[in-house]
Amino acid sequence: MSVPLADRVIQLAYDPGISPKGGGLPGLSVLKNVVNSINMFGIIAVVGALAVSLGVWAWGHHTGGHQAEASGKKGAVVAAGAALGLGAANGIVAFFSSLGSQVH
């Protein structure tokens, strides 16, 4: 006797009942502090990279060094993108996590 299609789909969509929960493992607060520190270190590094890139851009512009000017612009855009990613990392993960939890 074959299993009806609806029963097979229900078996495939079985909910294992797993969801993120804070406080389940020891050291979670330490891990959060480490990740926060890495994020802050990244933001500080991006500030330095942006300052250097803007300086190279200005130097290349004023000396007529088109390659240096282009490299400075590229570095400034990359640093701005990195700052955006670092600042929005928590929100991006939260957004996609909540989006993923809506899949049934």
Sine and cosine of phi, psi and omega as CSV:
sin_phi,cos_phi,sin_psi,cos_psi,sin_omega,cos_omega
0.00,0.00,0.76,-0.64,-0.03,-1.00
-1.00,0.05,0.45,-0.89,0.01,-1.00
-1.00,0.07,0.77,-0.64,0.02,-1.00
-0.86,0.51,0.44,-0.90,-0.04,-1.00
-0.86,0.51,-0.66,0.75,-0.02,-1.00
-0.87,0.49,-0.63,0.77,0.03,-1.00
-0.92,0.38,-0.58,0.81,0.03,-1.00
-0.92,0.38,-0.64,0.77,0.03,-1.00
-0.91,0.42,-0.64,0.77,0.03,-1.00
-0.90,0.44,-0.63,0.77,0.04,-1.00
-0.91,0.42,-0.62,0.79,0.01,-1.00
-0.94,0.35,-0.50,0.86,-0.06,-1.00
-1.00,-0.08,0.38,0.92,-0.01,-1.00
-0.88,0.47,0.76,-0.65,0.01,-1.00
-1.00,0.01,0.90,-0.43,0.01,-1.00
-0.96,0.26,-0.17,0.99,0.05,-1.00
0.98,0.20,0.45,0.89,-0.01,-1.00
-0.98,-0.19,0.76,-0.65,0.06,-1.00
-0.56,-0.83,0.45,-0.90,0.00,-1.00
-0.89,0.45,0.67,-0.74,0.00,-1.00
-0.60,-0.80,0.79,-0.61,0.03,-1.00
-0.98,0.19,0.49,-0.87,0.07,-1.00
1.00,0.07,0.08,1.00,-0.04,-1.00
-0.98,0.17,-0.43,0.90,-0.03,-1.00
-0.88,-0.48,0.56,-0.83,0.08,-1.00
-0.95,0.32,0.56,-0.83,0.04,-1.00
1.00,0.04,0.15,0.99,-0.02,-1.00
-0.91,0.42,-0.63,0.78,0.02,-1.00
-0.92,0.39,-0.58,0.81,0.05,-1.00
-0.91,0.41,-0.68,0.73,0.02,-1.00
-0.89,0.46,-0.65,0.76,0.05,-1.00
-0.89,0.46,-0.66,0.75,0.03,-1.00
-0.91,0.42,-0.63,0.78,0.02,-1.00
-0.91,0.42,-0.72,0.70,0.00,-1.00
-0.91,0.42,-0.65,0.76,0.07,-1.00
-0.87,0.49,-0.64,0.77,0.02,-1.00
-0.93,0.38,-0.63,0.78,0.05,-1.00
-0.90,0.45,-0.66,0.75,0.03,-1.00
-0.89,0.45,-0.69,0.72,0.02,-1.00
-0.90,0.43,-0.66,0.75,0.05,-1.00
-0.87,0.50,-0.68,0.73,0.03,-1.00
-0.89,0.46,-0.66,0.75,0.00,-1.00
-0.91,0.41,-0.66,0.75,0.03,-1.00
-0.90,0.43,-0.65,0.76,0.04,-1.00
-0.89,0.45,-0.61,0.79,0.02,-1.00
-0.92,0.38,-0.60,0.80,0.07,-1.00
-0.87,0.49,-0.69,0.72,0.04,-1.00
-0.90,0.43,-0.68,0.73,0.02,-1.00
-0.90,0.44,-0.63,0.78,0.03,-1.00
-0.91,0.41,-0.67,0.74,0.02,-1.00
-0.89,0.46,-0.69,0.72,0.02,-1.00
-0.91,0.42,-0.70,0.71,-0.01,-1.00
-0.89,0.45,-0.67,0.75,0.04,-1.00
-0.91,0.41,-0.60,0.80,0.07,-1.00
-0.91,0.43,-0.67,0.74,0.04,-1.00
-0.91,0.42,-0.64,0.77,0.03,-1.00
-0.87,0.49,-0.75,0.66,-0.01,-1.00
-0.91,0.42,-0.69,0.72,0.01,-1.00
-0.88,0.47,-0.71,0.71,0.03,-1.00
-0.90,0.45,-0.60,0.80,0.00,-1.00
-0.92,0.38,-0.71,0.71,-0.09,-1.00
-0.98,0.22,-0.38,0.92,0.00,-1.00
-0.99,-0.16,-0.08,1.00,-0.02,-1.00
0.99,0.16,0.24,0.97,0.04,-1.00
-1.00,0.10,1.00,-0.07,-0.09,-1.00
-0.91,0.40,-0.56,0.83,0.04,-1.00
-0.92,0.40,-0.69,0.73,0.02,-1.00
-0.91,0.41,-0.63,0.77,0.03,-1.00
-0.89,0.45,-0.69,0.72,0.01,-1.00
-0.91,0.41,-0.63,0.77,0.04,-1.00
-0.91,0.41,-0.62,0.78,0.05,-1.00
-0.91,0.42,-0.66,0.75,0.05,-1.00
-0.89,0.45,-0.71,0.71,-0.01,-1.00
-0.88,0.47,-0.68,0.73,0.03,-1.00
-0.90,0.44,-0.62,0.79,0.02,-1.00
-0.91,0.41,-0.66,0.75,0.01,-1.00
-0.92,0.39,-0.67,0.75,0.02,-1.00
-0.90,0.43,-0.67,0.74,0.02,-1.00
-0.90,0.43,-0.64,0.77,0.04,-1.00
-0.91,0.42,-0.65,0.76,0.05,-1.00
-0.91,0.42,-0.64,0.77,0.04,-1.00
-0.91,0.42,-0.65,0.76,0.05,-1.00
-0.89,0.45,-0.65,0.76,0.04,-1.00
-0.89,0.46,-0.71,0.70,0.01,-1.00
-0.90,0.43,-0.68,0.73,0.00,-1.00
-0.92,0.40,-0.66,0.75,-0.01,-1.00
-0.94,0.34,-0.53,0.85,-0.06,-1.00
-0.99,-0.15,0.05,1.00,-0.10,-1.00
-0.83,0.55,-0.73,0.69,-0.02,-1.00
-0.90,0.44,-0.69,0.72,0.01,-1.00
-0.92,0.39,-0.62,0.79,0.02,-1.00
-0.90,0.43,-0.72,0.69,0.01,-1.00
-0.90,0.43,-0.67,0.74,0.02,-1.00
-0.90,0.44,-0.64,0.77,0.00,-1.00
-0.89,0.46,-0.78,0.63,-0.05,-1.00
-0.95,0.31,-0.48,0.88,0.08,-1.00
-0.91,0.41,-0.70,0.71,0.03,-1.00
-0.94,0.35,-0.56,0.83,0.07,-1.00
-0.90,0.43,-0.67,0.75,0.03,-1.00
-0.92,0.39,-0.54,0.84,0.00,-1.00
-0.95,0.31,-0.26,0.97,0.02,-1.00
-1.00,0.08,-0.17,0.99,0.01,-1.00
-0.96,0.28,0.80,-0.60,0.01,-1.00
-0.83,-0.56,0.00,0.00,0.00,0.00
